[in-house]
Amino acid sequence: MTETIVTTALGQVAVTVRGAGAAVVLLHANPGDSRDFDAIVPVAAEHFTTYAVDWPGYGRSPALRDPAAVTAMAYADILPDILSGLGLARAAFVGNSVGGYAAARLAITHPASVTALVLANSGGFTRQNIVTRAVTRLKGTERVTGALIGRLPRLYLRERTPVVREMLARDTRRRGDPAAIALEAAIWRSFNSPAHDLRGQAAQITAPVLLIWGTRDPLLGNDGRQARRCIPRATWHPLQTGHAPFAEAPDDFLAAALPFLESAHNPAIQPP
């Protein structure tokens, strides 16, 4: 395992590198960090080189100068910088929530950079209405975000695996951290932007797509239906988990993701 720092338009980004072989980039949710993928990285790294990214302001990446100004779109915008900094022309992506949104948008705007997509409860596919917009605006306030730290993840992470318990503990430790609260709230506010809606563009994705969706997720569980409609060639693989199926049911997640990624990098290999 090695750790490296790459420079992006938002600042420096920490990336943990393990394994050997074709590149697979792991993109976490908001909030969260690269350790959210700890349950699957050891096995995935036996097959691929895994690059676990800490989004700016999270994990080992340095704090942001103005966290309240960050958006989900800004995270997506720096993915080409991250690939360039890692010396990668193209890679497969495993993206969760805002990480899934960023990876899917890259597949639309830079199709040659993406060999395959595994989207786990991805953002960008919500059918907005007056209720969802109001909830997003409310959650996008620092007051509400601060009050829900250590509480909301207990609702959307449904299975208490060791990695999930660590995720919950890390979230609780963010209480009283103004920068962390400002960043999480800012990303939530950006979900109401028209630029965050991928539904009208997702059919342009040419890379193979696997949708591994936790159907018990109260946040994005129902959005899997929208993702399936918008990416008609995608493979659908639901799991009885919450928002982070790779952490909540890692064996089931790997059983679906590894053959898919292997076949994407070597078309002669067909997934079961």
Secondary structure, 3 states (H helix, E strand, C coil): CEEEEEEECCEEEEEEEEECCCEEEEECCCCCCHHHHCCCHHHHCCCCEEEEEECCCCCCCCCCCCHHHCCHHHHHHCHHHHHHHHCCCCEEEEEEEHHHHHHHHHHHHCHHHEEEEEEEEECCCCCCCHHHHHHHHHHCCHHHHHHHCCCHHHHHCCCCCHHHHHHHHHHHCCCCCHHHHHHHHHHHHHCCCHHHCCCCCHHHCCCCEEEEEECCCCCCCCHHHHHHHHCCCCEEEEECCCCCHHHHCHHHHHHHHHHHHHHHHCCCCCCC
